[in-house]
Amino acid sequence: MWIGWIEFDLLLGAVHSLKEKRGVLRPVLAELRRATEASVAEVGAQDLHRRAAIGVGVVSSEAERVTEVLDRAERLVAAHPEFTLLSARRGLRRSDDD
């Protein structure tokens, strides 16, 4: 079994409150879930209104499938004009890795 994840660090545009931040992130999280069929969540910077961290996690029997899903997620996030993708950190592990 292969386990992969990617964490995005985002700088949001003209967002002035946490409520506006949720309004920007909610559709992106839903789009990521639909496009990747992976687990998606806001995983950091919840108390900052112009920063966000989004995590995507996927499990598959093939490493290539995990990489494909993570690549798709990164392309989708990078294509959004309402925020800037500052960084994307990813990992890939096999279930029996120590």
N, C-alpha and C positions, 0 to 999 in steps of 0.2 A: 504494500500500500504506500502511495506517495502523498505527502501533505505539503501544500504550498500556501504561501501567504504573501500579500503585498500591502504595504502601509503607505498612504499618500499624505504628505504634508501640504496643506493648501493655504493660500492667502486669498481671502475673499475680497471682492471689490467693494462697492458702495453699500456696505452693511453697517448699520448703526446700533443694532440691538441683537440680543440673543434670539428674539422672536423672528427678526428678519433672517438671521443665520439659519434657523430651522426651516424657514421658507425656501431658502436656496438649496439646502442640503437634502431635504426630504425627497424631491423629485430625482436627484442624482442617485441617492441610495436605492430608490425603487428601480431606476433604470439599470443600475449595476446588477441588482438581483435578477431582473428579467433577462438581461443580456448574458449573464455568466452562470446563472443557476447556482451561485455560490453563496456562502454566508457573508453578509456585508453589515458593517456597523460603524458608527462614529466611535472612535477609540481613544480620542484625546482632545485636549484643548476645549473641553466643553464649556468652560467659564470665560473664554475669550470670544468676542463677537466677530473678529476679523480673521481668525485662524481656525483651522479644522484639521483633524486627523481622521482619515477613513481607512478601515482595514477590510480586506477581502481574503477569505480563507476557502480553500478547495481541497478535496480529497479525491483521488482516483487510483485506479490500478496501474496507470501508465504515467510516467514523468512527462511525456510529451503533451498529454492532455492537460495536465496541471499548468505547464508552461503556456500552452495555447490560451487557457482561460485567463491567466494572469496578464498576458500580453493584451488580450481583448479589453480587460478592465483598465489597463494603463492607457490604451488608445482612447477609450471612452472618456476617462477623466481628463486627459490632456486636451480633448476637443472642446471642452466647455469654456465659453468666453467669460462667464461671470466670476471666474476665479483663476488664480495662477497656481499651477502645479510647481511647488518649490522643490520637492524631492519625492522619490518613490524608492522604498527599500523593500526588497523581497527575499524570501527564503524558500528553500526546497529541501525536504528531508524524506528519507525512506523510513517507514515505521520501525524497522529493526536497526536503524542507526543508533549508535551510542554516543 
